[in-house]
Amino acid sequence: MNSPLLDDLGKLIFRVGFGVLFLMHGVHKVMHGIDGIEGMVVGAGLPAFVAYGVYVGEVLAPILIIVGWHARIGAILTAITMVFALHLAHAHEFLELTAHGGWKLELQGMFMLASIGIALSGPGRLSLNGR
């Protein structure tokens, strides 16, 4: 039962699911601001304006992924966002496990790996790019 339609349907489900889940983090920042992120960015020695990149990485990029318009670029942007998140907010937790034995950063790891997967596989034919 291997068909191009099933492949494209799988990519659509993957893209939309990932994009919506990632976008929710951006919606939170739109509603509540990025003061905390700005503090982390400045604390890391970067200029404060770099914090505004979170809107590109957590709002614009997931929308590109959801609709499948330049989804590879959107996925690269979400991967870059996760590199910043892992470095600025979660570096101290990188080798920690939860009380149940899971990786403490499994959500962040899943977002990073899914971003890379979408960047490599592309949006499929069921997308605005339609390739």
MIGU-914311 format. One line per field, with one value per residue: residue number from 1; x, y, z of N, C-alpha, C in turn. Coordinates in steps of 0.2 Angstrom, whole numbers. Each point is the difference from the previous one (the first is absolute). Layout:
num [NUM / ...] $
n.X [X / ...] $
n.Y [Y / ...] $
n.Z [Z / ...] $
ca.X [X / ...] $
ca.Y [Y / ...] $
ca.Z [Z / ...] $
c.X [X / ...] $
c.Y [Y / ...] $
c.Z [Z / ...] $
end
This chain:
num [1 / 2 / 3 / 4 / 5 / 6 / 7 / 8 / 9 / 10 / 11 / 12 / 13 / 14 / 15 / 16 / 17 / 18 / 19 / 20 / 21 / 22 / 23 / 24 / 25 / 26 / 27 / 28 / 29 / 30 / 31 / 32 / 33 / 34 / 35 / 36 / 37 / 38 / 39 / 40 / 41 / 42 / 43 / 44 / 45 / 46 / 47 / 48 / 49 / 50 / 51 / 52 / 53 / 54 / 55 / 56 / 57 / 58 / 59 / 60 / 61 / 62 / 63 / 64 / 65 / 66 / 67 / 68 / 69 / 70 / 71 / 72 / 73 / 74 / 75 / 76 / 77 / 78 / 79 / 80 / 81 / 82 / 83 / 84 / 85 / 86 / 87 / 88 / 89 / 90 / 91 / 92 / 93 / 94 / 95 / 96 / 97 / 98 / 99 / 100 / 101 / 102 / 103 / 104 / 105 / 106 / 107 / 108 / 109 / 110 / 111 / 112 / 113 / 114 / 115 / 116 / 117 / 118 / 119 / 120 / 121 / 122 / 123 / 124 / 125 / 126 / 127 / 128 / 129 / 130 / 131] $
n.X [4 / 6 / -2 / 1 / -7 / 1 / 5 / -4 / -4 / 4 / 3 / -6 / -1 / 6 / 0 / -7 / 1 / 5 / -2 / -6 / 3 / 4 / -5 / -2 / 6 / -1 / -6 / 3 / 6 / -4 / -3 / 6 / 3 / 6 / -3 / -3 / -2 / -3 / -2 / -2 / -3 / -3 / -2 / -1 / 0 / -6 / 0 / -4 / 1 / 5 / -3 / 0 / 6 / -2 / -2 / 6 / 3 / -4 / 0 / 4 / 5 / -4 / -2 / 6 / 2 / -5 / 1 / 7 / 1 / 5 / -3 / 5 / -1 / -7 / 1 / 4 / -5 / -4 / 4 / 1 / -6 / -1 / 5 / -3 / -6 / 3 / 3 / -6 / -5 / 3 / 6 / -3 / -5 / 5 / 3 / -5 / -2 / -6 / -5 / -2 / 6 / -4 / 2 / 3 / 4 / -4 / -4 / 5 / 2 / -6 / 0 / 6 / -1 / -6 / 3 / 5 / -4 / -3 / 6 / 2 / -6 / -1 / -4 / 2 / -4 / -2 / 3 / 1 / 6 / -4 / 7] $
n.Y [-6 / 0 / 6 / 4 / -2 / -7 / 0 / 3 / -4 / -4 / 3 / 0 / -6 / -2 / 4 / -2 / -7 / -1 / 3 / -3 / -6 / 1 / 1 / -5 / -1 / 1 / -3 / -4 / 0 / -1 / -4 / -2 / 1 / 3 / 4 / -6 / -1 / 6 / -2 / -5 / 3 / 5 / -5 / -3 / 7 / -1 / 3 / 4 / 3 / -4 / 2 / 5 / -4 / 0 / 6 / 0 / -3 / 4 / 5 / 4 / -2 / -1 / 7 / 1 / -3 / 3 / 5 / -2 / 6 / -2 / -6 / -2 / 6 / -1 / -6 / 3 / 4 / -5 / -3 / 6 / 1 / -7 / 2 / 6 / -3 / -5 / 4 / 4 / -4 / -4 / 4 / 3 / -1 / 2 / -1 / 4 / -4 / -2 / 1 / 0 / 3 / 4 / 2 / 4 / 0 / -6 / 4 / 3 / -6 / -1 / 6 / 0 / -6 / 2 / 5 / -4 / -4 / 5 / 2 / -6 / -1 / 6 / 4 / -3 / -4 / -2 / 5 / 6 / -2 / -5 / -1] $
n.Z [0 / -3 / 1 / -5 / -1 / 2 / -4 / -5 / 2 / 0 / -6 / -3 / 2 / -1 / -6 / 0 / 2 / -3 / -6 / 2 / 1 / -5 / -4 / 4 / -1 / -6 / 0 / 4 / -4 / -5 / 3 / 2 / -6 / -1 / 5 / 1 / -6 / 0 / 6 / -3 / -5 / 3 / 4 / -6 / 1 / -1 / -6 / 3 / -6 / 2 / 6 / -4 / -1 / 6 / -2 / -3 / 5 / 4 / -5 / -4 / 2 / 6 / -2 / -1 / 5 / 4 / -3 / 2 / 2 / -3 / 0 / -5 / -2 / 0 / -3 / -5 / 0 / 0 / -4 / -4 / 0 / -2 / -5 / -1 / 0 / -3 / -4 / -1 / -1 / -3 / -1 / 5 / -5 / -4 / 5 / 2 / 4 / -2 / 5 / -6 / -1 / -2 / -6 / 4 / -5 / 2 / 3 / 3 / 2 / 1 / 3 / 3 / 2 / 2 / 3 / 2 / 2 / 2 / 3 / 2 / 2 / 2 / -2 / -5 / -4 / 6 / -4 / 2 / 2 / 3 / 2] $
ca.X [-4 / 4 / -2 / 2 / -5 / 1 / 6 / -2 / -5 / 5 / 4 / -5 / -2 / 6 / 1 / -5 / 1 / 6 / -1 / -5 / 3 / 5 / -3 / -3 / 5 / 1 / -6 / 1 / 4 / -4 / -5 / 3 / 6 / 6 / 5 / 5 / 5 / 5 / 5 / 5 / 4 / 5 / 4 / 5 / 4 / -3 / -5 / -6 / -4 / 0 / -5 / -6 / 0 / -4 / -6 / 2 / 1 / -6 / -6 / 1 / 3 / -5 / -5 / 3 / 0 / -7 / -3 / 4 / 3 / 7 / 0 / 7 / 3 / -3 / 3 / 7 / 0 / -2 / 6 / 4 / -4 / 2 / 7 / 0 / -4 / 4 / 6 / -1 / -5 / 0 / 6 / 2 / -4 / 1 / 2 / -4 / -6 / -6 / -1 / -2 / 5 / 0 / 4 / -3 / -1 / -3 / -4 / 5 / 4 / -5 / -1 / 6 / 1 / -5 / 2 / 5 / -4 / -4 / 5 / 2 / -5 / -4 / -7 / -4 / -5 / -6 / 2 / 0 / 6 / -3 / 5] $
ca.Y [6 / 6 / 4 / 7 / 4 / -1 / 4 / 7 / 0 / -1 / 6 / 5 / -1 / 2 / 7 / 4 / -1 / 3 / 7 / 2 / 0 / 5 / 7 / 2 / 3 / 7 / 4 / 2 / 6 / 6 / 2 / 1 / 3 / -4 / 2 / -5 / -1 / 6 / 0 / -6 / 2 / 5 / -3 / -3 / 4 / 1 / 7 / -1 / -1 / -7 / -3 / 1 / -5 / -5 / 1 / -3 / -7 / -3 / 2 / -1 / -7 / -5 / 1 / -2 / -7 / -3 / 1 / -3 / 5 / 0 / -4 / -1 / 6 / 1 / -6 / 2 / 6 / -3 / -4 / 5 / 2 / -5 / 0 / 5 / -2 / -5 / 4 / 5 / -2 / -7 / -3 / -3 / -6 / -4 / -7 / -3 / -5 / 1 / -5 / -6 / -2 / 3 / 6 / 6 / 4 / -3 / 5 / 4 / -5 / -2 / 6 / 0 / -6 / 0 / 6 / -3 / -5 / 4 / 4 / -5 / -4 / 5 / 1 / -4 / 3 / 3 / 6 / 6 / -1 / -5 / -4] $
ca.Z [0 / -1 / -5 / 1 / 3 / 7 / 2 / 1 / 5 / 6 / 1 / 2 / 7 / 3 / -1 / 3 / 7 / 2 / -1 / 5 / 7 / 1 / -1 / 6 / 4 / -3 / 2 / 7 / 0 / -3 / 5 / 6 / -1 / 0 / 5 / 3 / -6 / 0 / 6 / -1 / -6 / 3 / 4 / -4 / -4 / -7 / 0 / 2 / -5 / -3 / 3 / -4 / -4 / 2 / -4 / -7 / 1 / 3 / -3 / -7 / -2 / 0 / -5 / -7 / 1 / -1 / -7 / -5 / -4 / 2 / 7 / 2 / 3 / 7 / 5 / 2 / 5 / 7 / 3 / 3 / 6 / 5 / 2 / 5 / 6 / 4 / 3 / 5 / 5 / 2 / 0 / 7 / 1 / -6 / 2 / 5 / -1 / 4 / 5 / -3 / -4 / -6 / 0 / 2 / -6 / -6 / -4 / -4 / -4 / -5 / -5 / -4 / -5 / -5 / -5 / -4 / -4 / -5 / -5 / -4 / -4 / -3 / 1 / -4 / -5 / 3 / 3 / -4 / -5 / -4 / -3] $
c.X [4 / -2 / 2 / -5 / 1 / 6 / -1 / -5 / 4 / 3 / -5 / -2 / 6 / 1 / -5 / 0 / 6 / -1 / -4 / 3 / 6 / -3 / -3 / 5 / 1 / -6 / 0 / 4 / -3 / -5 / 4 / 6 / 6 / 6 / 5 / 5 / 5 / 5 / 5 / 5 / 6 / 5 / 5 / 4 / -2 / -4 / -7 / -5 / 0 / -6 / -7 / 0 / -5 / -7 / 0 / 0 / -6 / -7 / 0 / 2 / -5 / -6 / 3 / -1 / -7 / -3 / 4 / 2 / 7 / 1 / 7 / 3 / -3 / 3 / 7 / -1 / -3 / 6 / 5 / -3 / 2 / 7 / 0 / -3 / 4 / 6 / -1 / -4 / 1 / 7 / 2 / -4 / 2 / 1 / -5 / -6 / -6 / 0 / -2 / 5 / 0 / 5 / -4 / -2 / -3 / -4 / 4 / 3 / -5 / -1 / 6 / 0 / -6 / 1 / 5 / -4 / -4 / 4 / 2 / -5 / -4 / -7 / -5 / -4 / -6 / 2 / -1 / 5 / -2 / 5 / 0] $
c.Y [6 / 4 / 7 / 4 / -1 / 4 / 7 / 1 / 0 / 7 / 6 / -1 / 2 / 7 / 4 / -1 / 4 / 8 / 3 / 0 / 5 / 7 / 2 / 3 / 7 / 4 / 2 / 6 / 6 / 3 / 2 / 4 / -4 / 2 / -5 / -2 / 5 / 0 / -6 / 2 / 5 / -3 / -4 / 4 / 2 / 7 / -2 / -1 / -7 / -4 / 0 / -5 / -6 / 0 / -3 / -7 / -4 / 2 / -1 / -7 / -5 / 0 / -2 / -8 / -3 / 1 / -3 / 5 / 2 / -3 / -1 / 6 / 0 / -5 / 2 / 6 / -3 / -4 / 5 / 3 / -5 / 0 / 6 / -2 / -5 / 4 / 5 / -2 / -7 / -4 / -4 / -7 / -6 / -8 / -3 / -4 / 2 / -5 / -7 / -3 / 3 / 6 / 6 / 5 / -3 / 4 / 4 / -4 / -2 / 6 / 0 / -5 / 1 / 6 / -2 / -5 / 4 / 4 / -5 / -3 / 5 / -1 / -6 / 4 / 3 / 6 / 6 / -1 / -6 / -4 / -7] $
c.Z [0 / -6 / 1 / 4 / 8 / 3 / 1 / 5 / 7 / 2 / 2 / 8 / 4 / 1 / 4 / 8 / 3 / 1 / 5 / 7 / 1 / 0 / 7 / 5 / -2 / 2 / 7 / 1 / -3 / 6 / 7 / 0 / 0 / 5 / 3 / -5 / -1 / 5 / -1 / -6 / 3 / 5 / -3 / -4 / -7 / 1 / 2 / -6 / -3 / 3 / -5 / -6 / 2 / -3 / -7 / 1 / 3 / -2 / -7 / -2 / 0 / -4 / -7 / 0 / -1 / -7 / -5 / -6 / 2 / 7 / 2 / 3 / 7 / 5 / 2 / 5 / 6 / 3 / 3 / 7 / 6 / 3 / 5 / 6 / 4 / 3 / 5 / 6 / 3 / 0 / 7 / 1 / -5 / 2 / 5 / -2 / 5 / 5 / -3 / -5 / -7 / 0 / 2 / -6 / -6 / -5 / -5 / -5 / -6 / -5 / -4 / -6 / -5 / -5 / -5 / -5 / -6 / -5 / -5 / -5 / -4 / 1 / -3 / -5 / 3 / 4 / -5 / -6 / -5 / -4 / 2] $
end
